[in-house]
Amino acid sequence: MPETTFAPLPRRLPVLAGNWKMNKGPAETRRFFEAFLAACPDRADRSVWFFPPAVSLEAAVAATGVRADTAIGVQNVHWESGGAFTGETSAAMALEAGARIVLVGHSERRHIFGESDAQVARKVTAALSTGLHVLVCVGETLEERRAGQLEAVLQRQVDAAIRVVPQAARGQFNLAYEPVWAIGTGVNAAPEDAAAAHRFLRKCLADAAGADFARSTPVLYGGSVNPDNARALLDAGDVDGLLVGGASLKADSFARIVQAAEQGSGN
């Protein structure tokens, strides 16, 4: 099998990422991209990432082809390179199938499947060592927020992931803030709340790995994003993009979110 090589993903351009969760098989994936790619021509001033289910990964890779603004990822990997782990996918398998990014530590993986900070870190290590980029998700529950634990939770989660990132792989690291209380609830963080959390995350990155790393690392917001609130969230301080769930499942809806980022670029 020839070695898989990709151009580097752009740094701190607006990133619009769609996490499809357990939705869309291969046929529906192909239909989605027929409509979406027609509505959103290739542009150099933003990046669009998709995280389809593993069974639809190759269909998504084939549908997007050589578009420079689009990258396909996987929603999860195991930290081992192979073995008796029924139902799991290794980072090397994902890369061979065409993935460029791995979504790590999503709130549903943490709170439904019980993933710990240590397991998230092991997945980060596996992905980076294979050559994949990572989008590491962090965020607090409503109970933690009400108890004044927002910063402590974010600090703990970021530190666990950052400490395993080698200096040579820092360009492969991306972060997403997704308050658990806003995932799929229809209640998104107010732009000023998102900005405050992102400022703190930028400080965590600087403390862990220096100011240059903090300035260059994209930090996305996720949580009940839709076409109506996308522009306001993108305008919040230190928000470099959006991690979109339900609104990314319809081509026209996600196209409007991508176009909201384009409007902010002055075009």
KOLLONU-190564 format. One record per residue (C-alpha): residue number from 1; z, y, x. Coordinates in steps of 0.2 Angstrom, whole numbers, plus 5000, padded with zeros to 4 digits. Layout:
 num    Z    Y    X
 NUM    Z    Y    X
...
***
This chain:
 num    Z    Y    X
   1 5000 5000 5000
   2 4995 5017 5008
   3 5009 5029 5011
   4 5012 5042 4997
   5 5012 5060 5002
   6 5013 5076 4992
   7 5013 5094 4996
   8 5030 5102 4996
   9 5037 5108 4979
  10 5037 5127 4978
  11 5054 5135 4981
  12 5062 5147 4968
  13 5046 5150 4958
  14 5051 5148 4939
  15 5053 5130 4935
  16 5051 5123 4918
  17 5057 5105 4917
  18 5055 5094 4902
  19 5067 5079 4900
  20 5060 5067 4887
  21 5075 5056 4887
  22 5071 5040 4877
  23 5056 5046 4869
  24 5037 5044 4871
  25 5028 5028 4876
  26 5012 5028 4887
  27 5000 5031 4872
  28 5010 5046 4866
  29 5012 5052 4883
  30 4993 5053 4885
  31 4991 5062 4869
  32 5005 5075 4874
  33 4996 5079 4890
  34 4979 5081 4882
  35 4987 5095 4871
  36 4999 5103 4883
  37 4987 5104 4898
  38 4974 5112 4887
  39 4987 5125 4881
  40 4994 5129 4899
  41 4980 5130 4912
  42 4985 5128 4931
  43 4994 5143 4938
  44 5002 5147 4955
  45 5016 5157 4949
  46 5027 5144 4941
  47 5030 5125 4942
  48 5031 5113 4928
  49 5041 5096 4929
  50 5041 5082 4917
  51 5054 5068 4916
  52 5046 5054 4905
  53 5054 5037 4902
  54 5051 5025 4916
  55 5038 5015 4906
  56 5028 5031 4904
  57 5029 5037 4922
  58 5012 5031 4927
  59 5003 5037 4911
  60 5011 5054 4915
  61 5005 5054 4933
  62 4987 5049 4928
  63 4986 5062 4914
  64 4992 5077 4925
  65 4981 5071 4940
  66 4979 5084 4954
  67 4986 5099 4945
  68 4996 5109 4959
  69 5008 5117 4946
  70 5014 5100 4939
  71 5025 5086 4945
  72 5031 5071 4937
  73 5049 5064 4939
  74 5060 5050 4934
  75 5076 5051 4924
  76 5087 5040 4934
  77 5087 5028 4950
  78 5099 5016 4957
  79 5106 5019 4974
  80 5101 5002 4981
  81 5084 4999 4987
  82 5082 4982 4978
  83 5091 4967 4972
  84 5100 4959 4956
  85 5101 4975 4946
  86 5093 4971 4929
  87 5086 4986 4921
  88 5087 4997 4936
  89 5073 5006 4946
  90 5074 5010 4964
  91 5069 5027 4972
  92 5056 5018 4982
  93 5048 5010 4966
  94 5048 5027 4958
  95 5039 5035 4973
  96 5026 5022 4973
  97 5023 5024 4954
  98 5020 5043 4957
  99 5036 5051 4955
 100 5041 5066 4965
 101 5058 5071 4958
 102 5073 5062 4951
 103 5085 5069 4938
 104 5102 5064 4944
 105 5119 5066 4936
 106 5112 5072 4919
 107 5127 5074 4907
 108 5122 5059 4896
 109 5122 5048 4912
 110 5139 5055 4916
 111 5147 5055 4899
 112 5138 5040 4890
 113 5135 5029 4905
 114 5151 5033 4914
 115 5143 5039 4931
 116 5155 5046 4943
 117 5153 5060 4956
 118 5153 5046 4969
 119 5139 5037 4960
 120 5129 5053 4958
 121 5131 5056 4977
 122 5124 5039 4981
 123 5109 5042 4970
 124 5106 5058 4979
 125 5106 5049 4995
 126 5094 5036 4990
 127 5082 5048 4982
 128 5082 5060 4997
 129 5080 5046 5010
 130 5065 5040 5001
 131 5057 5057 5001
 132 5059 5061 4983
 133 5066 5078 4977
 134 5082 5078 4967
 135 5087 5089 4952
 136 5106 5087 4951
 137 5114 5091 4934
 138 5131 5099 4933
 139 5141 5106 4919
 140 5158 5106 4909
 141 5163 5099 4893
 142 5169 5111 4879
 143 5187 5105 4882
 144 5186 5109 4900
 145 5178 5126 4897
 146 5192 5130 4884
 147 5205 5125 4897
 148 5198 5137 4910
 149 5192 5123 4921
 150 5173 5128 4922
 151 5174 5133 4940
 152 5184 5119 4946
 153 5172 5106 4937
 154 5157 5114 4944
 155 5164 5115 4961
 156 5169 5097 4961
 157 5152 5091 4955
 158 5142 5102 4967
 159 5153 5098 4982
 160 5151 5079 4979
 161 5132 5081 4979
 162 5130 5093 4993
 163 5140 5084 5006
 164 5127 5070 5006
 165 5112 5081 5008
 166 5106 5081 5027
 167 5100 5098 5033
 168 5083 5091 5035
 169 5082 5087 5016
 170 5089 5103 5009
 171 5072 5109 5004
 172 5072 5093 4992
 173 5088 5099 4983
 174 5087 5107 4966
 175 5102 5111 4954
 176 5103 5112 4935
 177 5118 5119 4925
 178 5119 5111 4908
 179 5135 5114 4899
 180 5139 5098 4890
 181 5144 5107 4874
 182 5126 5114 4873
 183 5116 5098 4875
 184 5107 5094 4859
 185 5119 5104 4849
 186 5108 5119 4845
 187 5121 5130 4853
 188 5115 5137 4870
 189 5125 5147 4882
 190 5123 5166 4880
 191 5113 5173 4894
 192 5128 5182 4901
 193 5137 5166 4901
 194 5123 5157 4910
 195 5122 5171 4923
 196 5140 5170 4927
 197 5139 5151 4929
 198 5124 5152 4940
 199 5132 5166 4951
 200 5146 5154 4954
 201 5135 5139 4958
 202 5125 5150 4970
 203 5142 5154 4978
 204 5146 5135 4979
 205 5129 5132 4988
 206 5132 5146 5000
 207 5150 5140 5004
 208 5144 5122 5007
 209 5128 5125 5016
 210 5125 5144 5020
 211 5117 5159 5012
 212 5099 5154 5016
 213 5101 5138 5007
 214 5109 5147 4992
 215 5095 5159 4991
 216 5081 5146 4992
 217 5088 5133 4980
 218 5082 5134 4962
 219 5096 5133 4949
 220 5090 5129 4932
 221 5099 5131 4915
 222 5098 5117 4902
 223 5106 5116 4885
 224 5097 5119 4868
 225 5083 5129 4876
 226 5069 5133 4863
 227 5054 5145 4863
 228 5064 5158 4855
 229 5078 5159 4868
 230 5068 5154 4883
 231 5064 5172 4889
 232 5081 5179 4887
 233 5089 5164 4897
 234 5075 5166 4911
 235 5080 5185 4912
 236 5098 5181 4915
 237 5104 5183 4933
 238 5101 5169 4945
 239 5092 5158 4932
 240 5077 5151 4941
 241 5071 5140 4927
 242 5075 5129 4912
 243 5078 5111 4909
 244 5072 5108 4892
 245 5076 5093 4881
 246 5071 5091 4862
 247 5059 5107 4863
 248 5049 5098 4877
 249 5044 5084 4866
 250 5031 5094 4857
 251 5016 5101 4867
 252 5015 5117 4857
 253 5034 5120 4858
 254 5035 5117 4877
 255 5019 5127 4880
 256 5027 5142 4872
 257 5042 5140 4884
 258 5031 5139 4899
 259 5021 5154 4893
 260 5038 5163 4891
 261 5040 5161 4910
 262 5023 5168 4913
 263 5026 5183 4903
 264 5040 5187 4915
 265 5029 5187 4930
 266 5020 5202 4924
 267 5004 5193 4918
***
